[in-house]
Amino acid sequence: MNELLITINRNSTEPLYVQIYKGIKKEIMEGHIQANTSLPSIRKMSEQLQVNKATLETAYDQLIIEGLIESKPRSGHYVKEIDIGFFNKHESNGVDHDEKKTETTYKYAFNLDHVDIENFPIATWRRLTNEVLSYGTNHIFNTGDSQGELGLRREIASYVRNSRGVRCSEEQIIIGSHSQILLWMVSNLIGLRGKTVAVGEPGYSHATNIFESFGCNIAPTAIEDDGMNAGDLENSGANLVFTSPSFQFPFGSIMKIQKRIHLLNWAVKNNAYIIEDDYLSEYRHSGELIPSLQNLDQNERVIYMGTFHGTLLPAINIGYIVLPKHLLAKYLHSFELQQTTSRVEQKTLELFMRDGHWEQHRFRMKEIYKKKYKVTLKAIKKCFKEKAIVLKGQTGLHIVMQVITNESEEVLLQMARDASIHLYSISDYWYRKENNPFKHPVFLIGFGGMSIDNIEKGISALYNTWFN
């Protein structure tokens, strides 16, 4: 084979040899390269991709280890015989293809993680990215600071101090690609393996999954209107609490000051930490923003975590944590990691914030999401009338809706899927399913990524699917 078309992304945090290995493996597994075909030589491939030979050798070595190719002395590398059909049969046997439908194929997708893409100032972002790239590849494509770009950390520190009351400096901030990566890092940093984590119930299941994968015991703690149940917390035996006091998912309720003080005192008494996930708290549709829990912390017990989800494009995964000073010292002494977020995106976001574009865009999106919230609420009341009840909460990018029907959540979800409508059941957010108190089905209606027109049409289609 004279040439093999593999695409690599030099802006990605994924090593080049991994990208090359995955690209060749994909070609082999999909049957595009037949058995016994010779691969391009390492010299030729390195020239084609403009990478060094050592990178190609590492990629080829990984393919050899997996048995996908073999090296023949003085001849080259050859694809080995593989039963490709085995994988095709494995994927299709017993699988309902409707179940594999992705959210992008749904006519109405009430997704929780989708945001408004149409109103993002992409021209401004592109211009700033080009400005960053003009710094010179020798600078911007190097590894960079393990905590993230200093300029971006300064912008973040200024933002969280002024808008969320977080007491910190840029030195305490660590930037990561998304919340799961940051949670994994914190779990390692404070030595959580085998210990107990108290999580709100219902709550953010992805966080629970991270803690479980780390070998932690989970202590579900009931979320009440004013915060975590005090009795559950006292009996949890937890070494860490994961909570969203300013937006308790999924209902959007706010932890009251009495519960915040109780939680902080509990953490001091039990030598425990609190991870404050401040996810989407800035999108309150009534009232003022609530100051962070970290603002009240006098004993360095709170690890504050934030994200730019909701204001940036979904593909731009940038989150951050604010470490207490004694944990920062431990991180710098023994736990520094390589950056997990593109330096180009970090520098672009720094300029986006520094020049006032982010603040302007954030306030604009707040008004847009507030309008979408009201439209969703109005559409539910208009279409469902007495057949649905909107439950609590005026925060975030979704509405919690209870449907008055004798059908089960599973049946209603399948009916919605069959009608090309995607939404979420609240049952998935209870760690102990038996603790779900609702006798009628409850769903989360995400409106962030939908147009006003589609929200109205989607709610109407949902009603007609279930009741007509």
C-alpha positions as CSV (number, residue, x, y, z in Angstrom):
1,M,0.0,0.0,0.0
2,N,1.5,3.3,-1.1
3,E,-0.6,5.6,1.0
4,L,-2.9,5.4,3.9
5,L,-5.3,8.4,4.6
6,I,-5.2,9.1,8.4
7,T,-6.3,12.4,9.8
8,I,-4.7,13.8,12.9
9,N,-5.7,16.8,15.0
10,R,-2.6,18.6,16.4
11,N,-4.9,20.7,18.6
12,S,-6.2,17.6,20.4
13,T,-5.0,16.6,23.9
14,E,-4.8,13.0,22.6
15,P,-1.3,12.0,21.7
16,L,-0.4,11.8,18.0
17,Y,0.6,8.1,18.2
18,V,-2.8,7.3,19.7
19,Q,-4.6,9.1,16.9
20,I,-2.6,7.3,14.3
21,Y,-3.1,3.9,16.0
22,K,-6.9,4.5,16.2
23,G,-7.1,5.7,12.6
24,I,-5.3,2.6,11.2
25,K,-7.3,0.3,13.5
26,K,-10.6,1.8,12.3
27,E,-9.6,1.2,8.7
28,I,-8.7,-2.4,9.4
29,M,-11.8,-3.1,11.5
30,E,-14.1,-1.6,8.9
31,G,-12.6,-3.8,6.2
32,H,-11.0,-0.9,4.2
33,I,-7.6,-2.6,4.4
34,Q,-7.6,-6.3,3.5
35,A,-5.7,-9.0,5.2
36,N,-2.0,-9.4,4.1
37,T,-1.9,-5.9,2.8
38,S,1.3,-4.1,3.5
39,L,1.2,-0.8,5.3
40,P,3.2,2.2,4.2
41,S,6.7,2.2,5.6
42,I,7.4,4.1,8.8
43,R,9.6,6.6,6.9
44,K,6.9,7.2,4.2
45,M,4.1,7.5,6.7
46,S,6.1,9.9,9.0
47,E,6.7,12.1,5.9
48,Q,3.1,12.0,4.9
49,L,1.8,12.9,8.4
50,Q,4.7,15.1,9.2
51,V,5.5,13.4,12.5
52,N,8.7,11.9,13.7
53,K,9.5,8.2,13.1
54,A,9.3,7.4,16.8
55,T,5.6,8.4,16.9
56,L,4.9,6.0,13.9
57,E,6.9,3.2,15.5
58,T,4.9,3.5,18.8
59,A,1.6,3.5,16.8
60,Y,2.7,0.4,14.8
61,D,3.9,-1.3,18.0
62,Q,0.4,-0.9,19.6
63,L,-1.2,-2.4,16.5
64,I,1.3,-5.4,16.7
65,I,0.5,-5.9,20.4
66,E,-3.2,-6.1,19.6
67,G,-2.6,-8.6,16.8
68,L,-3.9,-6.4,14.1
69,I,-0.7,-6.2,12.1
70,E,2.7,-8.1,12.1
71,S,6.2,-7.1,11.3
72,K,8.1,-9.1,8.7
73,P,11.9,-8.7,8.8
74,R,13.3,-6.8,5.8
75,S,9.8,-6.7,4.3
76,G,7.5,-4.3,6.4
77,H,4.3,-4.4,8.3
78,Y,1.3,-6.4,7.1
79,V,-2.4,-6.6,8.2
80,K,-3.2,-9.9,9.8
81,E,-6.3,-12.1,9.1
82,I,-9.2,-11.0,11.3
83,D,-12.9,-12.2,11.2
84,I,-14.4,-8.7,10.7
85,G,-17.8,-10.2,10.4
86,F,-17.7,-11.3,14.0
87,F,-17.9,-7.6,15.1
88,N,-20.8,-6.8,12.7
89,K,-22.8,-9.8,14.0
90,H,-22.0,-8.9,17.6
91,E,-23.4,-5.4,17.1
92,S,-26.6,-6.5,15.3
93,N,-27.6,-9.7,17.2
94,G,-30.5,-9.1,19.5
95,V,-30.3,-5.3,19.1
96,D,-33.3,-3.2,18.5
97,H,-32.1,-0.6,16.0
98,D,-34.6,2.0,17.4
99,E,-32.7,1.8,20.7
100,K,-29.5,2.9,18.9
101,K,-31.1,6.0,17.6
102,T,-29.0,9.0,18.7
103,E,-30.4,12.3,19.9
104,T,-29.4,14.0,16.6
105,T,-31.9,11.9,14.7
106,Y,-34.9,12.8,16.9
107,K,-37.3,15.4,15.5
108,Y,-37.7,16.9,19.0
109,A,-34.8,16.4,21.3
110,F,-35.4,17.7,24.9
111,N,-31.8,17.0,25.8
112,L,-30.4,18.2,29.2
113,D,-26.9,18.7,27.9
114,H,-27.7,20.7,24.7
115,V,-27.3,24.4,24.7
116,D,-28.2,27.2,22.3
117,I,-25.6,27.0,19.5
118,E,-27.4,29.4,17.0
119,N,-26.8,32.4,19.2
120,F,-23.1,31.8,19.9
121,P,-20.8,34.6,18.4
122,I,-18.8,32.2,16.3
123,A,-17.3,34.9,14.1
124,T,-15.8,36.5,17.2
125,W,-14.5,33.2,18.5
126,R,-12.9,32.4,15.2
127,R,-11.2,35.7,15.1
128,L,-9.8,35.3,18.6
129,T,-8.6,31.8,17.8
130,N,-6.7,33.1,14.8
131,E,-5.2,35.7,17.0
132,V,-4.1,33.0,19.4
133,L,-2.6,30.9,16.6
134,S,-0.6,33.9,15.4
135,Y,1.4,33.8,18.6
136,G,3.5,31.1,17.0
137,T,3.3,27.3,17.0
138,N,6.5,26.9,19.1
139,H,4.7,28.6,22.0
140,I,1.1,27.6,21.8
141,F,1.6,23.9,21.0
142,N,3.9,23.2,23.9
143,T,2.6,21.4,27.0
144,G,1.9,24.5,29.1
145,D,1.2,25.0,32.8
146,S,-0.2,21.9,34.5
147,Q,-2.9,24.0,36.2
148,G,-4.0,25.6,32.9
149,E,-3.2,28.9,31.3
150,L,-2.4,31.6,33.8
151,G,-4.3,34.3,31.9
152,L,-7.5,32.3,31.8
153,R,-7.1,31.4,35.5
154,R,-6.9,35.1,36.3
155,E,-10.1,35.8,34.3
156,I,-11.9,32.9,36.0
157,A,-10.8,34.1,39.5
158,S,-12.1,37.6,38.8
159,Y,-15.4,36.2,37.5
160,V,-16.1,33.8,40.5
161,R,-15.0,36.5,43.0
162,N,-17.3,39.1,41.6
163,S,-20.4,37.0,40.6
164,R,-20.3,34.1,43.0
165,G,-18.5,35.5,46.0
166,V,-15.7,32.8,45.8
167,R,-12.7,33.8,47.8
168,C,-9.7,32.7,45.8
169,S,-6.7,33.7,43.7
170,E,-5.7,32.4,40.3
171,E,-3.0,30.2,42.0
172,Q,-5.8,28.1,43.5
173,I,-7.5,27.3,40.2
174,I,-7.0,24.2,38.1
175,I,-8.5,23.9,34.7
176,G,-9.8,20.6,33.3
177,S,-11.7,19.4,30.2
178,H,-14.9,18.6,32.1
179,S,-16.4,17.8,35.5
180,Q,-15.7,14.0,35.3
181,I,-12.0,14.6,34.8
182,L,-11.9,17.1,37.7
183,L,-13.8,14.8,40.0
184,W,-11.4,12.0,39.2
185,M,-8.5,14.3,40.0
186,V,-10.0,15.4,43.3
187,S,-10.7,11.8,44.3
188,N,-7.1,11.0,43.8
189,L,-5.8,14.1,45.5
190,I,-7.7,13.6,48.7
191,G,-7.3,9.8,48.8
192,L,-11.0,8.7,48.4
193,R,-10.4,5.2,47.2
194,G,-12.5,2.8,49.4
195,K,-14.0,5.7,51.4
196,T,-17.6,7.0,51.5
197,V,-19.1,9.8,49.5
198,A,-22.5,11.4,50.3
199,V,-24.4,12.4,47.2
200,G,-27.8,14.1,46.9
201,E,-30.7,11.9,46.0
202,P,-32.0,12.6,43.4
203,G,-28.8,13.9,41.9
204,Y,-26.1,14.0,39.2
205,S,-25.6,10.4,38.3
206,H,-22.4,11.0,36.3
207,A,-20.7,12.2,39.5
208,T,-21.9,9.1,41.3
209,N,-20.5,6.9,38.5
210,I,-17.0,8.5,38.9
211,F,-17.0,7.9,42.6
212,E,-18.1,4.3,42.2
213,S,-15.4,3.7,39.6
214,F,-12.9,5.0,42.1
215,G,-14.0,2.3,44.6
216,C,-16.0,4.6,46.8
217,N,-19.0,3.7,48.9
218,I,-22.0,5.8,48.1
219,A,-24.2,7.2,50.8
220,P,-27.4,8.6,49.2
221,T,-28.7,11.6,51.1
222,A,-32.2,12.9,50.6
223,I,-32.5,16.3,49.0
224,E,-35.2,18.4,50.6
225,D,-36.5,21.9,49.6
226,D,-33.9,23.5,51.9
227,G,-31.0,21.2,51.3
228,M,-29.6,17.8,52.3
229,N,-31.5,15.9,55.0
230,A,-29.5,16.5,58.2
231,G,-30.2,13.0,59.6
232,D,-29.0,11.3,56.4
233,L,-25.8,13.4,56.5
234,E,-25.1,12.7,60.1
235,N,-25.5,9.0,59.6
236,S,-23.6,8.8,56.3
237,G,-20.1,8.3,57.7
238,A,-18.9,10.2,54.6
239,N,-15.5,11.5,53.9
240,L,-16.8,13.7,51.1
241,V,-20.1,15.4,50.2
242,F,-20.9,16.2,46.6
243,T,-23.6,18.9,46.4
244,S,-24.9,21.7,44.2
245,P,-26.3,24.1,46.9
246,S,-27.2,26.9,44.4
247,F,-28.9,24.5,41.9
248,Q,-29.8,21.1,43.4
249,F,-30.3,19.0,40.4
250,P,-32.8,18.1,39.1
251,F,-35.4,20.3,40.9
252,G,-33.3,23.4,41.0
253,S,-34.0,24.1,44.7
254,I,-31.6,26.1,46.7
255,M,-29.8,25.1,49.9
256,K,-30.9,27.5,52.7
257,I,-28.4,29.3,54.9
258,Q,-29.2,27.1,57.9
259,K,-28.4,23.9,56.0
260,R,-25.2,25.5,54.5
261,I,-23.9,26.3,58.0
262,H,-24.9,22.8,59.2
263,L,-23.0,21.2,56.3
264,L,-19.9,23.3,56.9
265,N,-19.9,22.5,60.6
266,W,-20.4,18.8,59.8
267,A,-17.4,18.9,57.5
268,V,-15.1,20.4,60.2
269,K,-16.3,18.0,62.8
270,N,-15.8,15.0,60.6
271,N,-12.6,16.2,58.9
272,A,-14.5,15.8,55.6
273,Y,-14.5,17.8,52.3
274,I,-17.3,19.2,50.3
275,I,-17.3,19.5,46.5
276,E,-19.6,22.4,45.5
277,D,-20.7,21.9,42.0
278,D,-21.9,25.3,40.8
279,Y,-23.4,23.9,37.6
280,L,-25.8,26.3,35.8
281,S,-26.6,28.2,39.0
282,E,-26.2,31.5,37.1
283,Y,-29.2,30.6,35.0
284,R,-31.9,31.6,37.5
285,H,-35.1,32.7,35.9
286,S,-36.3,34.7,38.9
287,G,-34.6,36.4,41.8
288,E,-30.9,37.1,42.3
289,L,-27.9,34.8,42.2
290,I,-27.2,33.0,45.4
291,P,-23.6,33.4,46.8
292,S,-21.5,30.2,46.8
293,L,-21.1,27.9,49.7
294,Q,-17.4,28.4,49.5
295,N,-17.9,32.0,50.4
296,L,-19.0,30.9,53.9
297,D,-16.2,28.4,54.4
298,Q,-13.7,29.5,57.1
299,N,-11.9,26.2,57.4
300,E,-10.9,25.2,53.9
301,R,-13.4,22.4,53.6
302,V,-15.0,23.4,50.3
303,I,-13.6,22.5,46.8
304,Y,-15.5,24.8,44.4
305,M,-16.2,23.4,40.8
306,G,-17.5,25.4,37.9
307,T,-17.9,25.0,34.1
308,F,-18.6,27.1,31.0
309,H,-21.3,24.7,29.8
310,G,-24.3,26.7,28.8
311,T,-22.4,29.7,27.6
312,L,-19.8,28.1,25.2
313,L,-20.2,25.6,22.4
314,P,-20.7,22.0,23.6
315,A,-17.5,20.9,21.9
316,I,-15.5,23.4,24.0
317,N,-15.1,21.4,27.2
318,I,-13.6,23.7,29.8
319,G,-14.2,23.4,33.5
320,Y,-12.3,24.4,36.6
321,I,-11.9,23.8,40.3
322,V,-10.8,26.1,43.2
323,L,-8.7,24.2,45.7
324,P,-8.2,25.1,49.3
325,K,-4.7,26.3,49.8
326,H,-3.5,23.3,51.8
327,L,-4.8,21.0,49.0
328,L,-3.1,23.1,46.4
329,A,0.2,22.6,48.2
330,K,-0.3,18.9,48.1
331,Y,-1.2,19.0,44.4
332,L,1.9,21.0,43.5
333,H,4.1,18.7,45.6
334,S,3.0,15.3,44.4
335,F,0.1,15.3,42.0
336,E,0.7,17.7,39.1
337,L,-1.0,16.4,35.9
338,Q,-0.6,17.4,32.3
339,Q,-3.3,19.7,30.9
340,T,-6.5,18.0,29.7
341,T,-7.8,21.0,27.8
342,S,-6.5,22.4,24.5
343,R,-4.2,25.4,25.1
344,V,-5.6,27.1,22.0
345,E,-9.2,26.9,23.4
346,Q,-8.0,28.1,26.8
347,K,-6.2,31.1,25.3
348,T,-9.2,31.9,23.1
349,L,-11.5,31.8,26.1
350,E,-9.1,34.1,28.0
351,L,-9.3,36.7,25.2
352,F,-13.1,36.1,25.0
353,M,-13.4,37.0,28.7
354,R,-10.8,39.7,28.8
355,D,-12.3,41.7,26.0
356,G,-15.8,41.5,27.5
357,H,-17.4,39.2,24.9
358,W,-18.1,36.4,27.4
359,E,-19.9,38.7,29.8
360,Q,-22.0,40.2,27.0
361,H,-22.8,36.7,25.6
362,R,-23.6,35.3,29.0
363,F,-26.2,38.1,29.8
364,R,-27.7,37.7,26.4
365,M,-28.0,33.9,26.8
366,K,-29.6,34.4,30.2
367,E,-32.4,36.4,28.6
368,I,-32.7,33.9,25.8
369,Y,-32.9,30.9,28.2
370,K,-35.4,32.8,30.4
371,K,-37.6,33.3,27.4
372,K,-37.3,29.6,26.4
373,Y,-38.2,28.6,30.0
374,K,-41.4,30.7,29.9
375,V,-42.3,29.4,26.5
376,T,-41.8,25.8,27.6
377,L,-43.9,26.4,30.8
378,K,-46.6,28.1,28.8
379,A,-46.7,25.3,26.2
380,I,-47.0,22.6,28.9
381,K,-49.9,24.4,30.5
382,K,-51.6,25.0,27.2
383,C,-51.3,21.5,25.8
384,F,-51.4,19.3,28.9
385,K,-53.7,21.3,31.1
386,E,-54.7,19.1,34.1
387,K,-52.7,16.2,32.6
388,A,-49.3,17.6,33.8
389,I,-47.9,19.3,36.9
390,V,-44.7,21.4,36.7
391,L,-42.6,20.6,39.8
392,K,-40.5,23.3,41.6
393,G,-37.4,25.0,40.4
394,Q,-36.7,28.1,38.3
395,T,-33.1,27.4,37.6
396,G,-31.1,25.7,34.8
397,L,-32.1,24.6,31.3
398,H,-34.9,22.1,32.0
399,I,-38.3,21.8,33.5
400,V,-39.5,18.9,35.7
401,M,-42.9,17.7,34.6
402,Q,-45.1,15.1,36.3
403,V,-47.6,13.4,33.9
404,I,-51.0,12.4,35.3
405,T,-51.6,9.0,33.7
406,N,-51.8,5.3,34.6
407,E,-49.1,4.4,32.1
408,S,-45.5,3.7,33.3
409,E,-42.5,5.9,32.6
410,E,-41.0,3.1,30.4
411,V,-44.2,2.9,28.2
412,L,-44.3,6.7,27.8
413,L,-40.6,6.9,27.0
414,Q,-41.0,4.2,24.3
415,M,-44.1,6.0,22.9
416,A,-42.0,9.2,22.7
417,R,-39.1,7.5,21.0
418,D,-41.5,6.0,18.4
419,A,-42.7,9.5,17.7
420,S,-39.2,10.8,17.3
421,I,-39.2,12.7,20.6
422,H,-36.3,12.4,23.1
423,L,-36.6,13.2,26.8
424,Y,-35.4,11.9,30.2
425,S,-37.1,10.1,33.0
426,I,-36.4,11.2,36.6
427,S,-36.1,7.6,37.8
428,D,-32.5,7.5,36.5
429,Y,-31.4,10.1,39.1
430,W,-32.3,8.1,42.2
431,Y,-29.5,6.0,43.5
432,R,-32.0,3.8,45.3
433,K,-34.8,3.4,42.9
434,E,-37.2,2.4,45.6
435,N,-36.9,5.9,47.2
436,N,-38.5,7.6,44.2
437,P,-41.7,9.0,45.8
438,F,-43.6,9.8,42.7
439,K,-46.7,7.6,41.8
440,H,-47.0,9.2,38.4
441,P,-44.3,9.4,35.7
442,V,-41.9,12.4,36.0
443,F,-39.8,13.7,33.1
444,L,-37.1,16.3,32.6
445,I,-37.8,18.6,29.6
446,G,-34.5,20.1,28.4
447,F,-35.1,23.3,26.4
448,G,-31.6,24.8,26.1
449,G,-30.7,23.5,22.7
450,M,-34.2,23.9,21.1
451,S,-35.6,26.8,19.1
452,I,-38.8,28.5,20.4
453,D,-40.7,27.1,17.5
454,N,-39.5,23.5,18.1
455,I,-40.3,23.8,21.9
456,E,-43.9,24.6,21.2
457,K,-44.2,22.0,18.4
458,G,-42.4,19.4,20.5
459,I,-44.6,19.8,23.6
460,S,-47.7,19.6,21.4
461,A,-46.4,16.4,19.7
462,L,-45.6,14.9,23.1
463,Y,-49.1,15.5,24.4
464,N,-50.6,14.1,21.2
465,T,-48.4,11.1,21.4
466,W,-49.4,10.3,25.0
467,F,-53.1,11.3,25.1
468,N,-54.4,11.3,21.5
